[in-house]
Amino acid sequence: MSLAEYQQRIENVLSQMADNSVAIIAAASEQTRSNDTEYPFRQDSDFFYLTGFNEPDAFLVLSKKSETSRYLFCRAKDKFAEIWNGRRAGPEQASQNLGLEQGFAIETFDAEVQQILNGVETIYWLQGKSKQVDKRIFNLVQQIRDQGKLSLPPYRMFDLRQIMHEMRLVKSNAELEIMQQAADISCKAHKRAMQRSQAGVMEYQLEADILHEFAQHGARFAAYNTIVAAGDNACILHYTENADRIEDGDLVLIDAGCELHGYAADITRTFPANGKFTPAQAKLYQLTLDAQLASMQYLKPGNTLKQATDVAVEVITKGLIKLGLLTGSLEQNLASEEGKPAAYRQFFMHGLGHWLGLDVHDVGLYKVAGQDRPLEAGMVLTVEPGIYVAQDAEVDEQWRGIGIRIEDNVIITQDGYQVITDAAPKTISEIEALMQGK
């Protein structure tokens, strides 16, 4: 991402802030994993969106008074600490790298920001995201109040999400390029897992293949906990134990995507462990794929995700009735009574998709003024219908224990949509051909 892009994002935030206001955006802190070891550091998405700065314990402060000013507070240079824990940019170098007016050591944050806030009418921050940040900001405002009659603390407080998350929802060309790269890497990993699969392989071995493929292409981390679910484990939507042996005749559901430069891919493929779908597996798989393809035809500017969802639900419900997993009419199976979900939801219990970006379940409202949000060019979302038949489901035995999900990443374009994860095979013939080495 270019410096110009980060600077433009900051300018977009400033342009939407009220006059005589300040915005405070906090970086993430390192998190302890056990005793004196930490989880790998992952920057706060909102802070990263505006700065690209990947150090913990920092603040970006945007001031819009008579003139606009941009300040960075971060860890000071420390030779001893850097020997142990890695290099630090330091306030001066970091602020220069980001094109900001001034940098300060994080230790001076309270004193400096108290001065910046005095006389300001409005303060913005991501309210409720961090209790520590909330407390710190309230304390700063109170300290200004405590100075007496000459103090002028902010008296209006707004959640910065209203500005930032709307910005993040529509991606720039530079963001879309990175997301395509993340998708390409993730597709390679899914193909490798299909080719590696066979009876006797452990779920965690396929997970290892996936993570290795990510890292080999520069994506050191998965965007979320990888799901490798064989057999009826696939009926657990967020199964992450990945500890079972894959048996001959199992379907294997893999939900995995890498994170590249902060941006996530999110792909699910389901395939037969031995490379050949059984007749029952093929029927439910094709029904899931038909639902996905039909729903995608409604992905274009002006339409809504709900419209696409309704199409997928109708296709799946009709198909389950035809196959005998549901009884009654389409209308009966779609209807939900008070306190009781519609009948189809025992087999398709989640939504069709979600926004995708710096977060796997990315930010942005799905409804605006109580109405389903129209899609816009530049939005990115997943499309992931599924069918899950539990072992104890009251259906014919041939269907029990089958879990299927097919998930792609889709960009809304000016006149329709673009699937950026097509490189991962998903038709029955493509999957079987890849797995059988054809």
N, C-alpha and C positions, 0 to 999 in steps of 0.2 A: 504494500500500500504506500502511495507517495505521501510526502509531507504535505503537499498541497491539498490532498483529500482530507487529512486530519484537520488542517487549518480551516478548510471550508465547513467542516462539520461544526467546529467551534463557533464559526461566524454564524452558522444557521441557528445555533442555540442562542447566541447573544441577540440575534435579530428578533427572536420570539419572546425574550425576557422583557419584563416591564422596565420602564425608566427607573433609575435610582434603585437598582437591585443587584444582588450577588447570588451566584450559584456555586455550590460546593459539591464536588464529585469525588468520592473516596475510592482509592484502590483497595484491592483485597489484602489480607494479611496471611502469613503462612499459618498452616493448621497442623497441630500436633497429631501424629499418627499413633505413636507409642513412646512413652517416656521422653527421650530427647531426640526423637526422629520426627521428621515432618512428611506430610504428603507432598508429592510433586506440586510446585506452586502453579496455580492457575489464576490469571488476572481476572478481576471483576470485568464483566463484559461491557458495562456502560463506560467505565473508566477507559478500558482498552479501545472502545469505539472512538473516543475523542482524542486519544493520545498515541496509541500504539506502544505506550511505555510499559515495560513488563517487569517492573520491580514492585515488591510489596511495600505497604506502609507509606503511601503517598496520597496527596490531595491535589486536585486541579481546582483552582478558584477563578471564577469568571466574574469580573466586576463591570457593571454597566451604570456608571454615574454620568458625569458630564462628558467623560471619555470612557472608552472600553479598555480594560486591562485584563491580562491573563497571567496567572501565577501558578507555579508548580512548587509544592512542598514535597521533599523526598529525603531519603537517608543521606546523610553527609558522607563524604569520602572517609574511609577508616582503614588504614593499611593492615592493621591486625585482623579486623573482621573480614577483610577481603581475602586474606591468606586462607582463612578457614572456610568461608562460605561463598566466595566468588566476587567478581568485580562489581563495583557500583559506579553509576555514571556521575553521581554527585549533583547538587542543585544547579551549579553554574553550567556545567556541560549539558545536563539534561534539558534545562530550559532553552539553551541555545539550539540543541538538536531538534526541539519541538517548535522552535520559532516563537517562544513566549517571552513576555517582557522581563520577567524576573524569576529567579529560583531561590528558594529558602530551604534551610535544613528543617526537617520535620519537627525537631525539638522546639522550634520557634512558632509552630502553627498557632497555638492558642493566643499568644501575645500579638502576632501580626494580624491574624484574622479578626481579632477583637477590634483592632483599629480600623480594618477595612469595613467591618459591619456597622461601626458607629456612624449614625446619620443616614443609614440605608433604610428604605421603607419596606423592601420586599426581599425575602430570602427563599431560594429554591434548593432542594436537595431530594434525593430518592428516599422518601419517608418510609420508615418501617423496614427497610432493607437490612439495616444493621442497628441493633439496639445500642451498640457502643457509639456509633456515629450520631444517632438520634440524641443520645445523652450528651455527647460532646457539644453539639450545636446548641441545644437548649441551655447548657451551662454557659456557653459563650454569650448568648443573648442575655441571660440572667446577670452575668458579670457586668455587662454594659448598663443594665438597669441599676445595678448596685452603685454605680458611679455617681448617682445623684441627679439633680435637676438639669445639669448640662449634658447629660447623656441622651442619645437618641437611638434606642435599639430598634431593630426591625419589628414591625407590628403586623406584617402580612407574611404568611408562610404557605408556599405552594409545593406540591409534589412534582419533581422534575420529570417524572414518567410521562406526563401529558405532552411534553415536548420531545424528549429523547426517544421514547419508545415508538412514537409515530414516525420519527426520522428513521429508526432502525428497521422498520417494517418494510420499507421499499428500498431495495438494494441498488447500489451504483454498479456501473459496468465493472469497476475494479473488484468489487465484492463478488459479483457473479463469476468472474474469471477464477477467483480463488475457490469458490464453491464448486465449479466444474472440475478443478484439479482434485479437490477432496473427493468428489464423486468418482472420478476416474481411478484414484488409488483404492477406494473402497470396493469398486467393481472388480479390480484385480484380486483383491483379497477374497471376495465371494467366489470367484471362479477357482481360485486355488483351493479353497475349502471343498468345493464340489468335486474337484479332481482327486483330492486326498481322501475323500470319504469312502469307507467300506465297513462291512461288519467287523466288529472287534476293536475299532478305533474308539478312543474315549472322547467325550464331548470337549474336554479341556485341551485335547491335542489339536482339534480343529480350531479352537480359540487361539492356541499358540501360533498356528499357521497364519491366522488372520492378523494378529498383532505383529507378527514378524513382517508380514507383507506391508503393513502400514509403515513400520519403522524403516524398512528398506527404501521407501520412497519419500522419506523425510517427514512423515507424520508420526512423531514419537508417541503420541497418545491417542487412545480411542476417545471419541466424543461422548461416550456413555458406556456403562458396563455391558460388555458383549454378551448376547444371548446365543447359546448353542443348545438347542432343545430337541432331543431325539424322542420319537414315540410320543406318548401322552404327556411328556414334559412340555410339549409345544402348546398344550392347553392351559398352561400357566403363563399369563401374558408377560410378566416380568421375571421369568425364570433366569437366574444367573448363577446357580450352583455349578453348572457345567461339569458335573462329576460322574455322570453315568456312562456306561458302555453302550455304544451304538450297535443295535442288533440288526440282523438281516431282515429286511421287510419294513424297517422303520422309515418314516419320513423324518427329515432333519430340518428344523426351522432355525435359521441364523438371522439374527437382527444385529447388525454391526455397521459402524461407520467411523471413519477416522476424523480427527480434528486437525486442520491445517491452517496455520497462521490465525488461530482462534475460531475458524469457521468449521461447522459440523456438516458431515454427511450422515444420512440415516437411511439405511437400506435393509430390507428383509427379503430373503429368498427361502423357499421351501423346496426340498428335493428328496428323492428316494436315496437312502443310504447305499443301496446296491446298484443304483443307476437306472432302475426301471420302475415306473409307477405301477401299482396294482390297479385293477379296474375301478375299485372303490375310491382309491386315492386320486386317480386321474379325474374321476367325475367331480369330486369336490374341488380339486385344484382348478380345473377348467372353469367351474362356476365362479370361483374367486377371481380368476383372471378376467373372465367376462365382465364381472361387476366393476373391476378396476378400469378396464378399457372403456366401458360405457360411461362411467362417471367422469372420466377425463374429458369427454366431449363437451362437458359443461364448464370447463375451466377456461374462462376468457374474461376480459375486463367487462364489468357490469353485472356479471353473474355472481352467485355467492357459493361459498363452500357447502352451505346447507342444500342447495339445489343438487350439487354433485353427490352429496351424501344420500339424499332421498333416492336418487337413481340407483346407487350401489345397493341400498337396502332393498329396493324393489326387485332388482335382479336376483340377489341372493335369496330373498324370501320366495319368489316364484320357483327358483331352482330347487330349494329345499322341499317345497310342496311336491314338486314333480318327482323328486327322488324318494319321497315318503318320510323324510325326517320331520316334516310338519304336516298337520292335517287341517282341513278347513279351507276357507277362502283366503285370498290375498288380503282382503280388507280385515278379516278377523285376526290374521297373524300380525298385521301392522298396527292394530288398535291397542292402545294401552288403557287399562282401567285404573281407577284411582288406587294408588298404592301398589299396583302390580304392573311390571314392565310388559311390553309387547312380547308375544310369543317368540318372534325371531331373535330376540336379544339373548336367549339362552345359547345361541350359536354365534352371534355377532354382537358382542357386548361393548365395543369401544367405538370411538368416532372414526371418521374416514381419514382425517389428517390433521396436521398442525403446522404452524409457521416454523420455518427453519432458518438459521443464521448463526450468529455468534453463540446462541444457546440452541441446544437440540430442540427443546420446546421453546421457540423463540418468542420474544415479546411482541406485543401488539394486540389491540382489542379485536375480538371476533364479532362484537356487536357495537354499533354506534347509534346513540339515541334510541336504544331498544330494538333496533332493526339489524338483521344480518348484514354484515359488512360487504359491500360490493368488492370484488377482486379488482386489483389494479396492476398494470404492467410494472414489473420489477419485484413483485412479491414472490416469495419462494415458499413452497409448502410440500408436505408429504402427502401421498395418496396411498392408503394402506388398508384395504378391506381384508377381512379374515373370516374364516369359519373354524370353529373349535367345538369338537364333539367330545365331551368328557366320557371317561370310562363307564360312569354310572348313568349315562344318558338313556332315556327310555326310547331307544331307537334300535333298528336292526343291528346285530353284532358287527356286521362288516364296516359300519361307520365309526364305531367307538374307538376312542383314543387317537383320532386323527385331528391334528391341529395345523392349520395353514394360514399364512399371512404373506401377502405380496406387497412390498412397499417400494415406491419410487420417489425421487425428488424432482419437483416440477417448478419451473419458472413460468410465471404468467408473462406473456409477451403482449405486444400491442394488439395483436389480432387473434390470440389464442394461448397456446402453452407450448413449452419445450421440456421434454423429459431429459434430464442430464445423467440418468443412471441406466440408460439402455444397454450399456456395455456388459451388464450382468445378465446372463440369459434368464428368461422367465417363461417362455413357452415350453410346453411339454417336450416337443421335438428338440428344441435347442438344448434344454437341460440334459436330456438323455443322450444326445449326440456328444456333448462336451464330456459327460461322465464316462461314456463308453469309448472315448478317444477317437471319435469319428470326425 
